[in-house]
Amino acid sequence: MTPQFASAPTPFSATSLQEIQPLRGLGRADCDFYHKLDLPGIGITPGAWDLREHGVAYLGHLQLADKSVFEIGPASGYLTFLMESQGATVMCLEPDIRYFWDLVPNSDLATSESLLAFQTHIARIRNGFWLAHEALGSRARMFHGSAYALPNNFGPFDVSLLGSILLHTKLPLQIISQCAEVTREAIVITERWYPELGDRPVMELELHPSKPNVDTWWRFTPRFFQHALAVFGFPNSRVDYHQQQYLAAGAPATLDLFTVVATR
């Protein structure tokens, strides 16, 4: 039976993470895909995001050979497997599917039917991760738990990656602080770029009562992350701007993104 969404625990209550054993024997019919993937014996999958041309830019052109990477929210895993192909060892974290991310309270997921459909979609995306994991011979590990309170014995890692994740969370600074605790060398944050926000360190609320959405809380400026990361011990940063292909309402679009790479 598919588990139902549950009331999330308090944000700072997590004390352990659960390692998820790889699912094997899945087929494309069991999966949805967030990223386009080119998989041996399977071919090119569908997916809203096509990072294949500019995935290295998405990662901030960071050299990852022999690095350990902590990735939050891998979705279908394109970046996971790209980092592995560059010689990284990757450990991923997703929220327990009963809680998922911080869903917007007044979103269209107000009915149990909508919640179940959304959860089923997320479960199928996670199937897609495992399908690709098997097809590519990946050794990436997956954990479920809260990014708001990582265990004391977790890590450390050379690099932490937050790829278009923080816009979905109520407390992005808390997650950055947790990553800072377990990261030795660099934190990489990628988000959509909104030039109209200017060059100030801005985190702007995306929500409005008249425009409820499922899971998007914030817009950010690159300067916001540069300042925040400096506060948490990563004062040396640079910003790269790039474009990525996204399928919006069935039509392809090119979106502007930025990546902040901050080091100690």
LUMVEXBA-640811 format. One record per residue (C-alpha): residue number from 0; residue in one letter; x, y, z. Coordinates in steps of 0.05 Angstrom, whole numbers. Each point is the difference from the previous one (the first is absolute). Layout:
BEGIN
+-----+---+--------+--------+--------+
:   k : r :      x :      y :      z :
+-----+---+--------+--------+--------+
: NUM : a :      X :      Y :      Z :
...
+-----+---+--------+--------+--------+
***
This chain:
BEGIN
+-----+---+--------+--------+--------+
:   k : r :      x :      y :      z :
+-----+---+--------+--------+--------+
:   0 : m :      0 :      0 :      0 :
:   1 : t :     26 :     69 :    -17 :
:   2 : p :     12 :     39 :     65 :
:   3 : q :    -39 :     64 :     10 :
:   4 : f :     28 :     68 :     15 :
:   5 : a :      7 :     11 :     74 :
:   6 : s :      9 :     60 :     45 :
:   7 : a :     73 :     18 :     -4 :
:   8 : p :     43 :     -4 :     62 :
:   9 : t :     26 :     64 :     29 :
:  10 : p :     56 :     27 :    -45 :
:  11 : f :     58 :    -11 :     48 :
:  12 : s :    -22 :    -67 :     29 :
:  13 : a :     35 :    -50 :    -46 :
:  14 : t :     55 :    -40 :     32 :
:  15 : s :     12 :    -55 :    -52 :
:  16 : l :     -3 :    -13 :    -74 :
:  17 : q :    -25 :    -64 :    -33 :
:  18 : e :     43 :    -29 :    -55 :
:  19 : i :    -44 :    -24 :    -58 :
:  20 : q :     21 :    -64 :    -35 :
:  21 : p :      0 :      4 :    -76 :
:  22 : l :    -63 :    -22 :    -36 :
:  23 : r :     15 :    -48 :    -56 :
:  24 : g :    -39 :    -28 :    -59 :
:  25 : l :    -40 :     63 :    -14 :
:  26 : g :    -23 :     18 :    -71 :
:  27 : r :    -16 :     66 :    -33 :
:  28 : a :    -74 :    -12 :     13 :
:  29 : d :     15 :      4 :     75 :
:  30 : c :     32 :     68 :     -5 :
:  31 : d :     -8 :     74 :    -10 :
:  32 : f :     60 :     43 :    -15 :
:  33 : y :     20 :     70 :     23 :
:  34 : h :     62 :      0 :    -43 :
:  35 : k :     14 :    -25 :    -70 :
:  36 : l :     48 :    -58 :      6 :
:  37 : d :     36 :    -40 :    -54 :
:  38 : l :      2 :    -71 :     29 :
:  39 : p :     35 :    -61 :    -28 :
:  40 : g :    -49 :    -50 :    -28 :
:  41 : i :    -58 :     47 :     14 :
:  42 : g :     12 :     63 :    -41 :
:  43 : i :    -18 :     72 :     15 :
:  44 : t :    -53 :     10 :     52 :
:  45 : p :    -51 :     56 :      2 :
:  46 : g :     10 :     54 :     53 :
:  47 : a :    -15 :     73 :     14 :
:  48 : w :     73 :     19 :      8 :
:  49 : d :     52 :    -15 :    -54 :
:  50 : l :     68 :     14 :     32 :
:  51 : r :     41 :    -42 :    -47 :
:  52 : e :     31 :     57 :    -39 :
:  53 : h :     17 :     45 :     59 :
:  54 : g :      2 :    -45 :     61 :
:  55 : v :     72 :     18 :     16 :
:  56 : a :    -21 :     74 :      3 :
:  57 : y :    -57 :    -20 :     47 :
:  58 : l :     53 :    -28 :     47 :
:  59 : g :     41 :     64 :     -3 :
:  60 : h :     56 :    -32 :    -40 :
:  61 : l :     25 :    -30 :     65 :
:  62 : q :     54 :    -54 :     -5 :
:  63 : l :    -30 :    -61 :     32 :
:  64 : a :     50 :    -56 :    -12 :
:  65 : d :     11 :    -39 :     65 :
:  66 : k :    -48 :     45 :     38 :
:  67 : s :    -55 :    -23 :     47 :
:  68 : v :    -65 :     37 :    -15 :
:  69 : f :    -63 :      8 :     41 :
:  70 : e :    -59 :     15 :    -46 :
:  71 : i :    -68 :     21 :     26 :
:  72 : g :    -60 :    -15 :    -44 :
:  73 : p :     29 :    -37 :    -60 :
:  74 : a :    -69 :    -14 :    -32 :
:  75 : s :     15 :    -44 :    -62 :
:  76 : g :     74 :      4 :     15 :
:  77 : y :     30 :     33 :    -62 :
:  78 : l :     48 :     41 :     42 :
:  79 : t :     15 :    -60 :     45 :
:  80 : f :     22 :    -42 :    -58 :
:  81 : l :     37 :     57 :    -34 :
:  82 : m :     41 :     12 :     63 :
:  83 : e :     15 :    -75 :      4 :
:  84 : s :     24 :      1 :    -72 :
:  85 : q :     49 :     55 :     21 :
:  86 : g :     28 :    -44 :     55 :
:  87 : a :    -41 :     21 :     60 :
:  88 : t :    -30 :    -44 :     54 :
:  89 : v :    -71 :     24 :     12 :
:  90 : m :    -47 :     -7 :     59 :
:  91 : c :    -71 :     25 :    -12 :
:  92 : l :    -55 :     23 :     48 :
:  93 : e :    -75 :      3 :    -14 :
:  94 : p :    -55 :     14 :     50 :
:  95 : d :    -41 :    -59 :     24 :
:  96 : i :    -56 :     -7 :    -51 :
:  97 : r :    -53 :      4 :     55 :
:  98 : y :     21 :     73 :     12 :
:  99 : f :     33 :     21 :    -64 :
: 100 : w :     24 :     72 :     -3 :
: 101 : d :    -35 :     59 :     31 :
: 102 : l :    -64 :      0 :    -40 :
: 103 : v :    -36 :     66 :     -4 :
: 104 : p :    -61 :     -3 :     47 :
: 105 : n :    -49 :     35 :    -46 :
: 106 : s :     22 :    -36 :    -63 :
: 107 : d :    -45 :    -41 :    -45 :
: 108 : l :     20 :    -62 :     40 :
: 109 : a :    -57 :     13 :     48 :
: 110 : t :    -37 :    -64 :    -16 :
: 111 : s :     24 :    -70 :     17 :
: 112 : e :     -7 :    -20 :    -73 :
: 113 : s :     48 :     55 :    -22 :
: 114 : l :     49 :    -17 :     55 :
: 115 : l :      0 :    -73 :    -20 :
: 116 : a :     10 :     17 :    -74 :
: 117 : f :     58 :     46 :     17 :
: 118 : q :     32 :    -51 :     46 :
: 119 : t :     -7 :    -54 :    -53 :
: 120 : h :     36 :     46 :    -49 :
: 121 : i :     57 :     10 :     49 :
: 122 : a :      5 :    -74 :     14 :
: 123 : r :      4 :    -13 :    -76 :
: 124 : i :     56 :     52 :     -6 :
: 125 : r :     38 :    -37 :     54 :
: 126 : n :    -11 :    -64 :    -40 :
: 127 : g :     32 :     36 :    -58 :
: 128 : f :     61 :     15 :     42 :
: 129 : w :      8 :    -74 :     16 :
: 130 : l :    -12 :    -21 :    -72 :
: 131 : a :     57 :     46 :    -22 :
: 132 : h :     42 :    -21 :     60 :
: 133 : e :     -4 :    -73 :    -24 :
: 134 : a :      9 :     16 :    -74 :
: 135 : l :     62 :     42 :     13 :
: 136 : g :     31 :    -45 :     52 :
: 137 : s :     -2 :     56 :     51 :
: 138 : r :     28 :     -7 :     70 :
: 139 : a :    -35 :     62 :     27 :
: 140 : r :    -33 :    -10 :     68 :
: 141 : m :    -69 :     26 :     18 :
: 142 : f :    -26 :     21 :     68 :
: 143 : h :    -68 :     24 :     22 :
: 144 : g :     -8 :     51 :     56 :
: 145 : s :      0 :     73 :     18 :
: 146 : a :     50 :     50 :    -28 :
: 147 : y :    -19 :     47 :     57 :
: 148 : a :     36 :    -41 :     53 :
: 149 : l :     55 :    -47 :    -23 :
: 150 : p :     28 :    -52 :     49 :
: 151 : n :     64 :     18 :     37 :
: 152 : n :     36 :    -59 :    -31 :
: 153 : f :    -19 :     16 :    -72 :
: 154 : g :     56 :     16 :    -49 :
: 155 : p :     45 :     37 :     -7 :
: 156 : f :      0 :     12 :    -75 :
: 157 : d :     45 :     40 :    -46 :
: 158 : v :    -58 :     33 :    -37 :
: 159 : s :    -74 :     12 :     13 :
: 160 : l :    -47 :     12 :    -59 :
: 161 : l :    -67 :     36 :      6 :
: 162 : g :    -27 :     -1 :    -71 :
: 163 : s :    -65 :     39 :     -7 :
: 164 : i :    -24 :    -26 :     68 :
: 165 : l :     -2 :     59 :     47 :
: 166 : l :    -58 :     34 :    -36 :
: 167 : h :    -42 :    -59 :     24 :
: 168 : t :     16 :      7 :     74 :
: 169 : k :    -28 :     45 :     55 :
: 170 : l :     67 :      6 :     35 :
: 171 : p :     56 :      4 :    -52 :
: 172 : l :     50 :     31 :     48 :
: 173 : q :     -7 :    -59 :     47 :
: 174 : i :     17 :    -48 :    -56 :
: 175 : i :     60 :     41 :    -20 :
: 176 : s :     24 :      0 :     72 :
: 177 : q :     -7 :    -76 :      4 :
: 178 : c :     40 :     -8 :    -65 :
: 179 : a :     54 :     46 :     28 :
: 180 : e :      7 :    -46 :     60 :
: 181 : v :     15 :    -62 :    -43 :
: 182 : t :     40 :     32 :    -57 :
: 183 : r :     75 :      8 :     -2 :
: 184 : e :     14 :     37 :    -64 :
: 185 : a :    -57 :     28 :    -42 :
: 186 : i :    -75 :     11 :     -2 :
: 187 : v :    -34 :      6 :    -68 :
: 188 : i :    -68 :     33 :     -6 :
: 189 : t :    -38 :      6 :    -65 :
: 190 : e :    -66 :     37 :     -8 :
: 191 : r :    -39 :     37 :    -53 :
: 192 : w :     25 :     71 :    -14 :
: 193 : y :    -48 :     58 :      5 :
: 194 : p :     38 :     62 :    -24 :
: 195 : e :    -57 :     45 :     22 :
: 196 : l :     18 :    -14 :     73 :
: 197 : g :     64 :     39 :    -10 :
: 198 : d :     67 :    -10 :     33 :
: 199 : r :    -20 :      4 :     73 :
: 200 : p :      0 :    -61 :     46 :
: 201 : v :    -74 :    -14 :    -10 :
: 202 : m :    -44 :    -60 :     17 :
: 203 : e :    -69 :     19 :    -26 :
: 204 : l :    -64 :    -37 :     17 :
: 205 : e :    -29 :    -31 :    -63 :
: 206 : l :    -66 :    -18 :     33 :
: 207 : h :    -63 :     41 :     -5 :
: 208 : p :    -69 :    -19 :     27 :
: 209 : s :    -31 :     10 :    -68 :
: 210 : k :     52 :    -44 :    -35 :
: 211 : p :      9 :    -64 :     40 :
: 212 : n :     50 :    -50 :    -25 :
: 213 : v :     24 :    -67 :     23 :
: 214 : d :     71 :      8 :     24 :
: 215 : t :     33 :     66 :    -19 :
: 216 : w :     13 :     50 :     56 :
: 217 : w :     57 :     46 :    -21 :
: 218 : r :     39 :     37 :    -52 :
: 219 : f :     73 :     16 :     15 :
: 220 : t :     57 :     44 :    -24 :
: 221 : p :     70 :    -28 :     -6 :
: 222 : r :     24 :     52 :     50 :
: 223 : f :    -48 :    -28 :     52 :
: 224 : f :     36 :    -67 :     -2 :
: 225 : q :     69 :     32 :     -2 :
: 226 : h :    -15 :     38 :     64 :
: 227 : a :    -34 :    -60 :     34 :
: 228 : l :     56 :    -48 :    -17 :
: 229 : a :     52 :     49 :     25 :
: 230 : v :    -38 :      4 :     67 :
: 231 : f :      3 :    -76 :      5 :
: 232 : g :     74 :     -5 :    -13 :
: 233 : f :      7 :      1 :    -76 :
: 234 : p :     24 :     71 :    -15 :
: 235 : n :     32 :    -12 :    -68 :
: 236 : s :    -52 :     -3 :    -55 :
: 237 : r :    -12 :      9 :    -73 :
: 238 : v :    -63 :      2 :    -43 :
: 239 : d :     -9 :    -33 :    -68 :
: 240 : y :    -61 :     15 :    -44 :
: 241 : h :    -26 :    -51 :    -49 :
: 242 : q :    -61 :    -22 :    -38 :
: 243 : q :    -36 :    -67 :      4 :
: 244 : q :    -54 :    -32 :    -41 :
: 245 : y :    -68 :     -9 :     34 :
: 246 : l :    -65 :    -28 :    -26 :
: 247 : a :    -53 :     50 :     24 :
: 248 : a :    -73 :    -20 :    -11 :
: 249 : g :     21 :    -45 :    -56 :
: 250 : a :     42 :     53 :    -36 :
: 251 : p :     76 :      3 :      4 :
: 252 : a :     29 :     62 :     33 :
: 253 : t :     69 :     26 :     17 :
: 254 : l :      5 :     23 :     73 :
: 255 : d :     54 :     43 :     31 :
: 256 : l :     34 :    -30 :     61 :
: 257 : f :     58 :     18 :     45 :
: 258 : t :     48 :    -43 :     39 :
: 259 : v :     37 :     23 :     62 :
: 260 : v :     62 :    -38 :     19 :
: 261 : a :     26 :     18 :     69 :
: 262 : t :     62 :    -26 :     34 :
: 263 : r :     31 :      5 :     69 :
+-----+---+--------+--------+--------+
***
